[in-house]
Each structure stands twice: as structure tokens, then as C-alpha cells.
Amino acid sequence: MQIGPITGNTAAAAAGSESTGTTATNAFNLNFESLLKIILTQLTYQDPLKPMDNFEFVSQLAQFSQIQIGQTSNDRLAEVAAAQATLQATSLLGKTVAVPAGSTTLSGKVVSISFADGVPQLAIKTSSGSTISNISMSAISQVKEGN
């Protein structure tokens, strides 16, 4: 007897109880233990004349799971990088920075930080009293403590 693709009811029946161990999820929000139960169910009811059909389907589910885990890892890494950039930017508040501007270098005290699309932009107040804003962190060539 050959069975078709797993439907929601079949997946729920095969999933059984929730695992208290591994909580990695795949594209169908099933934990690792549930995925193994689905694989075992597929292997139990597969057509002996076409044994690869069901296994290939389960293999694809596992590949989708790995793709989602990779995407989740990338998202979390981007969040960590954004948090690190925020921390670095806020540590510059009150410090004097130098920013190359053509053939000269502007210097001033960091007075505020704004975030455009999660990217920190600094505003400095120069010794002449003018404020220059939207300075990228990568544009800073020197950081000094205090005045």
C-alpha cells in the first residue's frame, strides 16, 4: 500500500507528544522528535515496490528543516550584529571623534545617536558650536576621551 503526502491530521497523529528535549523546529513547526516519528510512520507504511518515494518525501522535509534552521541562525546573527553596533555607538556618547572631510578633518563631541534602518548615525558638535549629523560609524578615524 502506498501512501500519499502527509496531511495535517496524519502529521498530528504521527507527532504524538511534545518533546522536552530538542526544540529545533522545521518548516511545519514540528520538533525533532516529531520529525523522527513521521519518518518512522512513512517507513512503516511505504510501498515495498516503490520504497524510495516516501523516503524522498521525508528527506525533503528534513532539508526544509535545515534551510529554516539556517535562516533562523542568519536572522539571529543579524540581530546580534545590530545589537553590537548599537552598543558601540552608545559607547561613543560624550567622546570626541575625528571624521575626515576631504582634505581636512572635522572633530567634535558626539552629542546624539540616531538609527536609520537599524544603522547608527552620529551627530557631533564641533568646537565652533555647529552640529554635524548623519555621520556613519565607519567614517570615524579617531576617538578621544572627553573634550
DRENDOKOL-315816 format. One line per 10 residues: their letters; for each residue z, x, y of N, C-alpha, C. Coordinates in steps of 0.05 Angstrom, whole numbers, plus 5000, padded with zeros to 4 digits. Layout:
BEGIN
a = Z X Y Z X Y Z X Y | ...
END
This chain:
BEGIN
mqigpitgnt = 5000 5017 4977 5000 5000 5000 5000 5018 5025 | 4982 5013 5043 4980 5029 5068 4992 5012 5090 | 5009 5025 5107 5020 5011 5129 5007 5020 5155 | 5006 5003 5174 4994 5010 5200 5013 5024 5218 | 5006 5025 5244 5023 5038 5263 5050 5024 5265 | 5070 5039 5272 5097 5028 5274 5098 5010 5299 | 5109 4986 5295 5113 4967 5317 5142 4969 5325 | 5149 4956 5347 5176 4956 5357 5196 4948 5337 | 5191 4927 5321 5210 4917 5300 5213 4938 5278 | 5191 4950 5269 5193 4970 5248 5208 4994 5258
aaaaagsest = 5203 5003 5283 5217 5026 5294 5246 5020 5296 | 5254 4996 5304 5282 4989 5307 5295 4988 5280 | 5282 4978 5260 5293 4976 5233 5297 5004 5222 | 5278 5022 5227 5279 5049 5216 5299 5066 5231 | 5303 5059 5256 5321 5076 5273 5350 5074 5264 | 5359 5050 5257 5386 5047 5248 5406 5052 5270 | 5428 5065 5263 5449 5070 5282 5443 5094 5300 | 5456 5094 5323 5452 5116 5343 5466 5141 5333 | 5454 5164 5339 5466 5189 5331 5486 5198 5353 | 5508 5210 5344 5527 5220 5363 5522 5250 5368
gttatnafnl = 5503 5261 5353 5496 5290 5356 5474 5294 5376 | 5451 5302 5367 5429 5308 5384 5420 5284 5400 | 5416 5288 5426 5408 5265 5443 5380 5270 5455 | 5365 5289 5444 5338 5293 5454 5322 5269 5448 | 5306 5259 5467 5291 5235 5463 5262 5240 5464 | 5246 5223 5452 5217 5225 5452 5206 5204 5471 | 5180 5200 5470 5166 5181 5488 5175 5153 5483 | 5186 5146 5460 5195 5119 5454 5225 5116 5458 | 5238 5135 5471 5267 5135 5476 5283 5133 5450 | 5274 5147 5429 5288 5148 5404 5300 5176 5402
nfesllkiil = 5325 5178 5391 5336 5204 5388 5325 5218 5363 | 5332 5243 5359 5321 5259 5338 5326 5247 5311 | 5350 5237 5306 5357 5225 5281 5339 5201 5275 | 5334 5185 5295 5317 5161 5292 5288 5169 5285 | 5279 5191 5297 5252 5200 5291 5250 5209 5262 | 5271 5223 5252 5271 5231 5224 5271 5207 5206 | 5286 5186 5213 5286 5162 5196 5258 5149 5195 | 5244 5149 5218 5217 5138 5218 5199 5154 5201 | 5201 5181 5202 5185 5198 5185 5190 5192 5156 | 5215 5189 5148 5222 5183 5120 5211 5156 5112
tqltyqdplk = 5213 5136 5130 5202 5110 5124 5172 5111 5120 | 5158 5126 5137 5129 5129 5134 5122 5143 5108 | 5137 5163 5100 5131 5177 5075 5137 5160 5051 | 5157 5143 5053 5164 5125 5030 5142 5105 5025 | 5131 5094 5046 5112 5072 5043 5082 5080 5048 | 5077 5105 5047 5049 5114 5051 5031 5107 5027 | 5005 5105 5033 4985 5100 5012 4981 5126 4997 | 4985 5126 4970 4981 5151 4955 4952 5161 4956 | 4933 5143 4961 4905 5152 4962 4898 5164 4990 | 4914 5158 5010 4910 5168 5037 4936 5178 5048
pmdnfefvsq = 4947 5200 5037 4974 5208 5045 4975 5220 5073 | 4954 5230 5084 4955 5243 5110 4954 5224 5133 | 4944 5200 5130 4942 5181 5153 4969 5176 5166 | 4988 5168 5151 5015 5162 5162 5029 5187 5172 | 5026 5209 5157 5039 5234 5166 5027 5243 5192 | 5001 5241 5195 4988 5249 5221 4999 5232 5244 | 5004 5207 5239 5014 5189 5260 5042 5199 5268 | 5059 5204 5249 5086 5214 5255 5085 5241 5268 | 5066 5258 5260 5063 5284 5272 5056 5281 5301 | 5039 5261 5308 5032 5256 5335 5056 5247 5351
laqfsqiqig = 5073 5230 5339 5098 5222 5353 5115 5246 5360 | 5117 5265 5341 5133 5289 5345 5120 5306 5368 | 5094 5307 5369 5081 5322 5390 5086 5309 5417 | 5085 5282 5418 5091 5268 5443 5120 5274 5452 | 5137 5275 5432 5165 5281 5438 5168 5309 5451 | 5154 5328 5440 5155 5355 5451 5143 5356 5479 | 5122 5341 5484 5110 5340 5511 5130 5329 5530 | 5143 5307 5523 5163 5295 5541 5186 5314 5546 | 5195 5328 5526 5217 5347 5529 5208 5369 5549 | 5183 5378 5546 5173 5398 5564 5171 5388 5593
qtsndrlaev = 5163 5363 5596 5161 5352 5623 5189 5348 5635 | 5208 5340 5619 5235 5337 5628 5247 5364 5637 | 5241 5384 5621 5250 5411 5628 5238 5421 5654 | 5212 5416 5658 5199 5423 5683 5211 5408 5707 | 5217 5382 5703 5229 5367 5725 5257 5378 5732 | 5272 5384 5712 5299 5395 5716 5298 5422 5730 | 5279 5439 5721 5276 5465 5733 5268 5462 5763 | 5251 5443 5769 5243 5438 5797 5268 5429 5813 | 5285 5413 5802 5309 5404 5815 5328 5428 5821 | 5330 5446 5801 5347 5469 5804 5336 5487 5826
aaaqatlqat = 5310 5491 5827 5297 5507 5848 5301 5495 5875 | 5299 5469 5878 5304 5455 5903 5333 5458 5912 | 5351 5456 5893 5380 5459 5900 5386 5488 5909 | 5373 5507 5896 5377 5535 5903 5366 5540 5931 | 5342 5529 5938 5331 5532 5964 5349 5520 5986 | 5360 5497 5979 5379 5483 5998 5403 5501 6003 | 5414 5512 5981 5438 5529 5984 5432 5554 6000 | 5409 5566 5995 5401 5590 6011 5398 5583 6040 | 5385 5560 6046 5380 5552 6073 5407 5547 6088 | 5425 5532 6075 5450 5526 6088 5467 5551 6092
sllgktvavp = 5464 5571 6076 5479 5596 6080 5470 5611 6105 | 5447 5604 6116 5437 5617 6140 5447 5604 6166 | 5460 5581 6164 5470 5568 6188 5490 5587 6203 | 5485 5590 6229 5502 5607 6245 5495 5636 6245 | 5476 5644 6228 5468 5672 6227 5444 5677 6245 | 5440 5701 6253 5417 5709 6269 5395 5718 6251 | 5371 5707 6255 5348 5715 6238 5325 5725 6256 | 5308 5742 6244 5285 5752 6258 5260 5741 6244 | 5241 5732 6260 5216 5720 6250 5193 5733 6263 | 5175 5745 6248 5151 5757 6260 5133 5736 6273
agsttlsgkv = 5124 5741 6297 5106 5723 6312 5084 5739 6324 | 5063 5744 6309 5041 5760 6318 5050 5789 6320 | 5046 5802 6343 5054 5830 6347 5083 5833 6354 | 5098 5812 6359 5126 5813 6366 5143 5800 6345 | 5169 5802 6348 5187 5789 6330 5207 5772 6346 | 5209 5747 6339 5228 5729 6351 5254 5730 6336 | 5276 5729 6351 5301 5729 6338 5318 5707 6351 | 5336 5695 6335 5353 5674 6345 5373 5665 6324 | 5392 5649 6333 5413 5640 6315 5404 5614 6302 | 5408 5611 6276 5400 5587 6261 5420 5565 6269
vsisfadgvp = 5409 5543 6282 5426 5521 6292 5423 5496 6275 | 5401 5493 6261 5399 5469 6243 5378 5474 6221 | 5380 5457 6201 5362 5458 6179 5352 5430 6174 | 5326 5427 6171 5315 5401 6164 5299 5404 6138 | 5294 5382 6125 5280 5383 6099 5255 5366 6100 | 5232 5379 6097 5206 5364 6096 5196 5366 6068 | 5196 5343 6054 5188 5342 6026 5205 5360 6008 | 5231 5362 6015 5249 5378 5999 5248 5408 6006 | 5231 5416 6024 5229 5444 6031 5244 5449 6057 | 5263 5468 6057 5279 5472 6082 5263 5484 6104
qlaiktssgs = 5267 5474 6128 5255 5484 6153 5278 5491 6172 | 5278 5515 6183 5300 5524 6200 5292 5519 6230 | 5313 5516 6246 5310 5515 6275 5328 5537 6286 | 5317 5554 6303 5333 5576 6315 5334 5573 6345 | 5356 5582 6356 5359 5583 6385 5359 5612 6394 | 5339 5618 6411 5335 5646 6419 5355 5653 6441 | 5357 5678 6448 5375 5688 6469 5368 5676 6496 | 5343 5668 6500 5334 5656 6525 5341 5627 6527 | 5352 5615 6505 5360 5587 6505 5340 5568 6494 | 5316 5577 6487 5296 5559 6476 5300 5556 6446
tisnismsai = 5293 5532 6436 5296 5526 6408 5269 5526 6395 | 5267 5540 6373 5242 5540 6357 5248 5528 6330 | 5232 5507 6323 5238 5493 6298 5215 5496 6279 | 5219 5485 6255 5200 5485 6233 5193 5513 6224 | 5213 5530 6221 5209 5557 6212 5214 5557 6182 | 5194 5567 6167 5197 5569 6138 5216 5591 6130 | 5230 5587 6108 5248 5608 6098 5232 5634 6092 | 5208 5631 6082 5192 5654 6075 5183 5670 6099 | 5185 5659 6123 5176 5673 6147 5198 5692 6158 | 5222 5689 6148 5244 5705 6158 5241 5734 6148
sqvkegn = 5243 5753 6167 5241 5781 6159 5268 5796 6159 | 5288 5784 6173 5314 5798 6174 5336 5777 6180 | 5359 5781 6168 5382 5764 6172 5405 5781 6181 | 5419 5773 6203 5442 5788 6213 5466 5769 6215 | 5489 5780 6211 5514 5764 6213 5520 5759 6242 | 5528 5735 6250 5538 5729 6277 5516 5729 6297 | 5523 5739 6322 5504 5739 6344 5482 5758 6339
END
